Amino acid sequence: MSRAVQLAALGLVGFGLPAWAVTLISDVRAQQLIVACAIVSFLGFLGTVYLVPKVAAKTQARGICGKDLNKKGTPAGDIPIPESAGLAPGCVFLLCVICFELLHYYDIGSLVGFVRSGFTGELKTEPIAEAWLVDYNAALATIGFMLFLGFSDDVLDIRWRVKLILPLFASLPLLVAYSGGTGIALPKPLAALGLPAYLELGLLYKVYMVMLGIFCTNSINILAGVNGLEAGQTFIVACAVLLHNLLTVAGWPGWGAGGATPGDVRDGHLFSAGLMLPLAATTFGLLVFNWYPSKVFVGDTFTYFAGMTIAVAGILGHFSETLLLFLLPQVFNFVYSLPQLFGIVHCPRHRLPVFDPATGLLRPKDAPDWNLVNLTLQLFGRCGENALCIRLLALQVASCALTFGLRYLLQGYYK
């Protein structure tokens, strides 16, 4: 398949299923908000497509560029490629989320009428809970802080041991402002053993929030090195989380309210959907340039901001268990990489496979690095860079599909 067909297929599946889920929502206000967010996100996609070449030109002019090591030995391997292109979708994403926050102040129906009438007439406002605004602005601050730290890393080349704790500082606004519950609902099999149905964790829950942010941010960053992989996995996870959010809001069979009230569940998942829609849209705009053969590199700017956005959605949406199931390839890659990350096994600067210019295929090193990229080549044999990316993204899709299957089958039995 051509590059355009591959992107079209990815976009059709990624956006098609959430679009179908929107039609299942009976709450008119919720449906209107989601449609409005989708329109803002589409504009964000267009803005990203416009800005990425501009940012790439600036970073390349400042020498923030690199060469594609997976094409070494070919003419394409000698071309400098701009880095830190993730700055464009990151900034556009923040603008989209701010616009979506503004939409919450108004009745969407009256806003549509106001626009159609040539911006005349009366706008009806909607009441907004103060706690919602605090959480929303804290999420904005956390994601924006992480975007800044990611770009700083691209410019300053921070050591990886320091990178591990950067999300801790970015999480501070969220930790300070967080006013939600600090307990977990235990699985029913454990409750049957005499344990309480709800376990209050207190400060430990906030420690868990920080750890989830650190994991999500770094997990995308270390499952990388192939054109389209970082942005591709982010797009798939964002679309899967969005579909989960919309099915929950719609009350789809198997997506019940659990132990919380329906209103709490609805608000949490609407909050998450408001983050995932623009994340998916801006990431897809980045993929237009980052898909094989890549014209830009996303940089730590993108992986940090995208990972933190996904973590914030899971924390404030209160579905972190489901989120970790969506991220099973990242969890496996992190655990599998631990011997190298902690120096037990030698860890090179770039844990990439070896490119053979004669065949155009990638193969693992004689002493392969401990990550999912090289393990895939060991298990399934040599392949081109584009094919390797598709294999890894197919694994991501399978993980998300498995999550939906487990979520449906265990509903009522697990929690």
Disulfide bonds with the S-S distance in Angstrom:
none
